[in-house]
Amino acid sequence: MIFKKTLISEFFTTVSFNQVLNSWYLMTFWIFKFLFWSDIKLLENQLLKYLSLNNSTLPSFFCKTPSLNIWSPVIDDRKIISFYNWRSAIYNTLKLIWISEGDEVITSWYTCSVVSNSIIQSWANIVYNDIEKTTLSLDVKDLKKNITTNTKVIIIQDTFWKQSCNYKDIINLAREKNIVIIEDRALSLWNNTQILWDFAIYSTGRDKVISSVTWWFLLVNNINSVYEKFNLKEKIKKLEQDLEKPTFILIIRNLLYNIVWYKAYKFYDFFSLGKIIIFISRKLNLITEILSFKEKNFKKSNFNLWFSSSLAYLAKKELLFLDKYTSNRLLKSKYYIENIANPKIEIIFKELSNYNWFRFPILLNSEGEKNSLYSYMKKNNVLLWNYWTGQNIIPSWIDLKNAKYIKWSCNVSEDISKRILTLPNHKLISKKDLSKVAELLNLF
């Protein structure tokens, strides 16, 4: 028997043995699932039902809510549109509201390169807004300076799952200026009573709250009559008709991801076999990557891919465990808050309610100290997640010039991005693992 020794904060952590079994099932009986496209609509109904539980500002595992019947009809004035990837979701959202050359889209400058690329490819002018040092929320003072007569959209990002602390102020400011609000909820997957946005984008990608390897969905809200304002009914219908279905090969590569990465995780410490498995799989192009070659270089790629019925099957299975995963992460985050006592380490979010605690971010005093902690933990077989560190548009090797960003125009974002790391708090981490991480951090 092989015992895994290295604790890993990200990427391996969304795969499980159940997902491996489901992937094998889909690859064995793939023809039935490939043809059964109605699975996507069933999943969309399931999500609408889940996201309509507005009786509390807490995730549903805190609430005394009835069991979710995923087959019951949804009575809601919202609409879900499913896409294969993020670039398709944000790009087509901007096109639905008639974004054109000269229009401005304001977004956080502590974000993913896919957000920047989608805005750039829509021909809009991207305007980066700084964040607050203590909350990582959009800085409202900076936002007021950035809004012009050409501002058409503000993207509010729920950074590391947490909704902006200035949420209502931003919404009120946008309403005064007749600006569309898109809420980026890629790192969260639950609803609350503050549904003031026009559009929200969620994800069940491989590094998100639950994983179907890939899937991004746009939720259109009709509270502010965005349907009538932008004539969305016919435009959405046409968009869904024009979306292309992913190829069989592309779907197989996504299903193989679960199998390959699960094996790599289990064999990670066995003569580096896990690393070899990933290296060979990538070289042979057996699995998909989060960013394509074109995306890495801010080039236009296929923005018109629909979601896959096979991957919808995976998402539907995982959604049933969402509350369990969230409760599990909450307990582990609570352990960190109560047991980390090192003045060098700042815990950014300490409030235990209201959010799903997907990822546990910490701040060090300097970039050098952050690098020292990462090396120290790695020597002790703990790999802290550093994908959102190094620079304020991630991944860190992205060329900032291609992202149309001027260095040091958002000082707080750049400073935070150089000092941040995240701790492992996912479903594969045990109480013993938590104790080891906390002890090492306190000794640093």
ZADOKE-83197 format. One record per residue (C-alpha): residue number from 1; x, y, z. Coordinates in steps of 0.02 Angstrom, whole numbers, plus 50000, padded with zeros to 5 digits. Example, Ala and Ser with C-alpha at 12.3 -4.5 7.8 and 13.67 -1.06 7.14 Angstrom:
BEGIN
   pos    east   north      up
     1   50615   49775   50390
     2   50684   49947   50357
//
This chain:
BEGIN
   pos    east   north      up
     1   50000   50000   50000
     2   50063   50174   49957
     3   50041   50310   50087
     4   50033   50489   50025
     5   50147   50601   50128
     6   50142   50767   50037
     7   49995   50881   50078
     8   49941   50977   49923
     9   49833   51133   49928
    10   49764   51136   49751
    11   49726   51055   49583
    12   49735   50874   49639
    13   49607   50910   49771
    14   49446   50918   49671
    15   49463   50741   49605
    16   49401   50590   49702
    17   49376   50404   49680
    18   49190   50432   49646
    19   49234   50551   49504
    20   49353   50422   49434
    21   49214   50292   49435
    22   49092   50413   49354
    23   49220   50458   49221
    24   49251   50274   49182
    25   49063   50247   49171
    26   49044   50389   49047
    27   49189   50328   48942
    28   49121   50150   48943
    29   48942   50195   48901
    30   48987   50360   48822
    31   48872   50349   48671
    32   48716   50357   48780
    33   48774   50508   48878
    34   48839   50598   48725
    35   48670   50583   48643
    36   48567   50623   48798
    37   48588   50812   48785
    38   48438   50848   48898
    39   48551   50812   49048
    40   48612   50991   49034
    41   48438   51063   49057
    42   48408   50949   49205
    43   48567   51014   49284
    44   48519   51195   49249
    45   48352   51165   49335
    46   48442   51086   49482
    47   48553   51239   49500
    48   48409   51363   49483
    49   48322   51271   49622
    50   48477   51275   49731
    51   48515   51457   49698
    52   48336   51507   49736
    53   48347   51457   49919
    54   48346   51637   49980
    55   48282   51612   50157
    56   48450   51653   50235
    57   48616   51737   50204
    58   48700   51576   50259
    59   48743   51425   50151
    60   48603   51298   50155
    61   48693   51178   50273
    62   48670   51310   50410
    63   48483   51320   50374
    64   48336   51209   50414
    65   48284   51192   50233
    66   48188   51047   50155
    67   48284   50922   50050
    68   48317   50982   49875
    69   48209   50893   49748
    70   48312   50914   49590
    71   48171   50854   49478
    72   48040   50978   49538
    73   47991   51118   49417
    74   48078   51285   49440
    75   47971   51440   49459
    76   48095   51581   49435
    77   48120   51732   49324
    78   48303   51692   49301
    79   48388   51605   49157
    80   48544   51496   49151
    81   48653   51484   48996
    82   48786   51348   48999
    83   48959   51366   48922
    84   49109   51252   48909
    85   49230   51380   48981
    86   49249   51550   49063
    87   49299   51646   48908
    88   49137   51593   48824
    89   49033   51648   48973
    90   49106   51822   48999
    91   49132   51859   48814
    92   48953   51815   48766
    93   48884   51908   48916
    94   48969   52066   48855
    95   48903   52037   48679
    96   48726   52010   48743
    97   48726   52187   48812
    98   48796   52264   48652
    99   48974   52297   48710
   100   49072   52377   48568
   101   49234   52469   48534
   102   49250   52621   48647
   103   49144   52550   48788
   104   49232   52527   48954
   105   49225   52376   49070
   106   49291   52399   49248
   107   49360   52246   49336
   108   49471   52205   49485
   109   49655   52202   49447
   110   49679   52054   49562
   111   49604   51929   49443
   112   49630   51789   49317
   113   49700   51822   49144
   114   49546   51741   49066
   115   49440   51886   49129
   116   49557   52013   49050
   117   49569   51917   48886
   118   49380   51900   48869
   119   49355   52087   48893
   120   49495   52129   48771
   121   49427   52010   48638
   122   49254   52090   48654
   123   49336   52253   48590
   124   49293   52345   48751
   125   49422   52450   48841
   126   49474   52364   49001
   127   49491   52474   49156
   128   49576   52400   49307
   129   49515   52447   49481
   130   49620   52427   49637
   131   49564   52329   49791
   132   49558   52366   49977
   133   49705   52302   50076
   134   49608   52222   50218
   135   49459   52149   50124
   136   49520   52117   49944
   137   49358   52200   49887
   138   49347   52330   49748
   139   49403   52499   49814
   140   49250   52612   49799
   141   49354   52772   49802
   142   49456   52709   49655
   143   49297   52651   49569
   144   49221   52826   49575
   145   49376   52894   49489
   146   49373   52758   49356
   147   49191   52780   49303
   148   49169   52886   49147
   149   49029   52917   49024
   150   49095   52767   48926
   151   49082   52646   49072
   152   48956   52512   49027
   153   48997   52367   49144
   154   49070   52338   49317
   155   49128   52162   49357
   156   49121   52126   49545
   157   49234   51980   49589
   158   49200   51869   49740
   159   49385   51846   49778
   160   49421   51678   49862
   161   49231   51654   49883
   162   49197   51813   49985
   163   49070   51938   49919
   164   49133   52117   49915
   165   49111   52208   50080
   166   49066   52362   49978
   167   48937   52266   49879
   168   48786   52379   49908
   169   48888   52538   49883
   170   48951   52474   49716
   171   48776   52422   49663
   172   48702   52591   49711
   173   48841   52682   49617
   174   48810   52575   49463
   175   48623   52604   49468
   176   48649   52794   49478
   177   48757   52787   49322
   178   48650   52658   49229
   179   48797   52534   49227
   180   48772   52346   49208
   181   48834   52236   49352
   182   48914   52066   49318
   183   48958   51970   49475
   184   49102   51848   49456
   185   49059   51705   49572
   186   49182   51581   49499
   187   49255   51545   49670
   188   49088   51524   49757
   189   48932   51421   49727
   190   48792   51472   49841
   191   48659   51606   49848
   192   48608   51740   49972
   193   48477   51875   49990
   194   48583   52008   49904
   195   48537   51971   49724
   196   48562   52143   49652
   197   48668   52101   49500
   198   48609   52092   49320
   199   48717   51943   49274
   200   48815   51819   49380
   201   48942   51692   49320
   202   48976   51531   49415
   203   49091   51384   49384
   204   49117   51200   49423
   205   49289   51196   49344
   206   49428   51081   49403
   207   49494   51206   49531
   208   49326   51268   49596
   209   49206   51227   49738
   210   49147   51068   49653
   211   49220   50999   49492
   212   49151   50935   49328
   213   49325   50972   49255
   214   49250   51119   49162
   215   49085   51214   49157
   216   49040   51397   49170
   217   48862   51456   49177
   218   48785   51627   49160
   219   48638   51670   49271
   220   48531   51810   49202
   221   48429   51905   49331
   222   48268   51992   49285
   223   48244   52096   49443
   224   48301   52251   49351
   225   48214   52204   49188
   226   48376   52168   49096
   227   48278   52059   48976
   228   48180   52207   48912
   229   48324   52329   48924
   230   48437   52228   48809
   231   48304   52129   48714
   232   48380   51971   48784
   233   48243   51846   48749
   234   48279   51829   48564
   235   48466   51858   48583
   236   48484   51718   48710
   237   48383   51601   48601
   238   48495   51637   48453
   239   48653   51621   48559
   240   48603   51449   48621
   241   48565   51393   48444
   242   48735   51455   48383
   243   48840   51375   48521
   244   48944   51228   48459
   245   48946   51060   48546
   246   49119   51005   48607
   247   49196   50864   48506
   248   49201   50686   48571
   249   49390   50696   48585
   250   49382   50853   48690
   251   49257   50774   48810
   252   49360   50614   48825
   253   49514   50718   48869
   254   49413   50804   49007
   255   49355   50637   49076
   256   49533   50572   49071
   257   49585   50720   49178
   258   49494   50648   49330
   259   49576   50478   49307
   260   49752   50542   49272
   261   49758   50670   49412
   262   49683   50553   49541
   263   49817   50424   49504
   264   49950   50560   49506
   265   49890   50618   49678
   266   49894   50442   49750
   267   50067   50406   49679
   268   50140   50579   49705
   269   50273   50523   49831
   270   50311   50353   49754
   271   50475   50389   49663
   272   50394   50547   49591
   273   50280   50435   49489
   274   50137   50560   49506
   275   50239   50697   49422
   276   50290   50576   49283
   277   50108   50528   49252
   278   50058   50711   49232
   279   50210   50752   49123
   280   50176   50608   49002
   281   49989   50644   48995
   282   50022   50826   48950
   283   50153   50782   48820
   284   50035   50658   48737
   285   49893   50785   48748
   286   49784   50660   48840
   287   49709   50787   48960
   288   49645   50964   48946
   289   49726   51118   49024
   290   49641   51265   49107
   291   49718   51389   48984
   292   49744   51352   48800
   293   49899   51411   48708
   294   49801   51554   48631
   295   49732   51609   48799
   296   49906   51610   48875
   297   49955   51736   48742
   298   49792   51838   48746
   299   49736   51779   48575
   300   49559   51746   48520
   301   49505   51564   48528
   302   49336   51476   48517
   303   49212   51579   48618
   304   49059   51483   48560
   305   49070   51314   48646
   306   48919   51242   48734
   307   48931   51129   48886
   308   48943   50940   48871
   309   48805   50823   48930
   310   48936   50701   48995
   311   49018   50835   49103
   312   48845   50892   49158
   313   48822   50717   49226
   314   48980   50740   49332
   315   48922   50911   49394
   316   48751   50843   49440
   317   48831   50706   49545
   318   48949   50827   49632
   319   48815   50957   49669
   320   48732   50831   49785
   321   48887   50842   49896
   322   48906   51031   49892
   323   48839   51064   50067
   324   48944   50922   50137
   325   49102   50993   50057
   326   49061   51168   50119
   327   49031   51109   50297
   328   49194   51013   50291
   329   49293   51165   50232
   330   49211   51274   50365
   331   49267   51159   50505
   332   49445   51154   50439
   333   49451   51342   50418
   334   49388   51361   50596
   335   49531   51249   50654
   336   49659   51360   50567
   337   49585   51519   50643
   338   49589   51445   50818
   339   49761   51363   50807
   340   49874   51475   50702
   341   49965   51594   50819
   342   50113   51665   50724
   343   50125   51857   50715
   344   50210   51841   50545
   345   50053   51765   50471
   346   49895   51867   50442
   347   49731   51775   50419
   348   49633   51882   50296
   349   49456   51819   50327
   350   49404   51772   50503
   351   49215   51778   50490
   352   49152   51598   50490
   353   48976   51627   50426
   354   48901   51677   50260
   355   49026   51600   50140
   356   49088   51431   50082
   357   49270   51448   50136
   358   49337   51387   49971
   359   49524   51412   49996
   360   49603   51485   50152
   361   49713   51636   50109
   362   49850   51704   50221
   363   49966   51854   50204
   364   50149   51870   50248
   365   50239   52033   50286
   366   50342   52034   50126
   367   50370   51940   49963
   368   50534   51872   50032
   369   50448   51807   50187
   370   50313   51727   50080
   371   50444   51638   49974
   372   50534   51580   50132
   373   50372   51508   50203
   374   50333   51419   50040
   375   50507   51339   50037
   376   50499   51295   50222
   377   50330   51209   50203
   378   50385   51119   50045
   379   50536   51047   50137
   380   50412   50979   50264
   381   50303   50900   50128
   382   50167   51033   50125
   383   50136   51118   49958
   384   50046   51283   49988
   385   49947   51350   49842
   386   50038   51493   49753
   387   49940   51504   49589
   388   49864   51672   49640
   389   50031   51743   49693
   390   50179   51822   49605
   391   50083   51958   49512
   392   49908   52026   49515
   393   49851   51945   49355
   394   49870   51760   49365
   395   49956   51648   49320
   396   50116   51743   49365
   397   50203   51714   49197
   398   50067   51808   49100
   399   50137   51958   49004
   400   50057   52111   49085
   401   50076   52211   48924
   402   49960   52088   48835
   403   49836   52115   48975
   404   49843   52303   48942
   405   49901   52339   49117
   406   50023   52477   49166
   407   50141   52422   49304
   408   50103   52495   49477
   409   49939   52575   49425
   410   49853   52467   49557
   411   49977   52467   49702
   412   49873   52373   49830
   413   49832   52231   49710
   414   50014   52209   49663
   415   50070   52213   49844
   416   49940   52085   49901
   417   49978   51968   49756
   418   50161   51958   49806
   419   50127   51912   49987
   420   49982   51790   49979
   421   49972   51600   49995
   422   49828   51481   50030
   423   49820   51335   50151
   424   49749   51163   50115
   425   49571   51145   50183
   426   49492   51028   50055
   427   49403   50862   50075
   428   49562   50757   50068
   429   49643   50843   50218
   430   49625   50753   50385
   431   49627   50820   50563
   432   49805   50755   50579
   433   49853   50850   50421
   434   49777   51010   50490
   435   49875   50991   50651
   436   50037   50968   50553
   437   50006   51124   50447
   438   49962   51233   50597
   439   50112   51171   50696
   440   50232   51207   50553
   441   50160   51381   50529
   442   50180   51421   50713
   443   50360   51363   50709
   444   50403   51470   50557
//
